[in-house]
Structure formats: structure tokens, C-alpha cells
Amino acid sequence: MEAEFLQLAQGAVAALQGPSWVEIAQLAVSGGGLVAILVGLKRMGEAGQRRDREIDEMAAAFSQQAETLGKIGEGITEMLRRSGPA
């Protein structure tokens, strides 16, 4: 019983003394890791937005190419119709 009381008293004294340098270092490292994760997530979001813009630009370019190819096809069809047997 006395040993348990002594252990509790030592724990209380240690808690009142404040954080040790090891605990402060652990908090600093944990904080640094958290900042790194947040920065990484922000950069991933920015990269995703950039990819979305690039995909939109590619879709617009493909659409324009499809329209142009359609007109070329219509022109070829008309040429073949005109040059066919009379």
C-alpha cells in the first residue's frame, strides 16, 4: 500500500514538473509531420485541378478535330458524288 502511494506521489510530482524535452521534441516532430501532410494534400488538390483543366482543353481540341474531320468527310463525299458516273 505504501509503495502504491509512493508511486502515485512520484507520478503527481512528475506531472507537476511540466513536459520534458523528450515530450517537447515528440510534439515538434509530430507537428512537423502534420504540416508536411497538410502541404502534401494541398499540392495534390492543386495538381488535380491542373489535370482537370488539361483534360478539358484536350476534350475541346478533340471536339474541334472531330468537327473538322466531319467537314472533310462531307467534302470528300461531295467530290465523289460529283465525279461519279453521270
C-alpha positions, 0 to 999 in steps of 0.5 A: 500500500505504501509503495502504491502511494509512493508511486502515485506521489512520484507520478503527481510530482512528475506531472507537476514538473511540466513536459520534458524535452523528450515530450517537447521534441515528440510534439515538434516532430509530430507537428512537423509531420502534420504540416508536411501532410497538410502541404502534401494534400494541398499540392495534390488538390492543386495538381488535380485541378491542373489535370482537370483543366488539361483534360478539358482543353484536350476534350475541346481540341478533340471536339474541334478535330472531330468537327473538322474531320466531319467537314472533310468527310462531307467534302470528300463525299461531295467530290465523289458524288460529283465525279461519279458516273453521270 
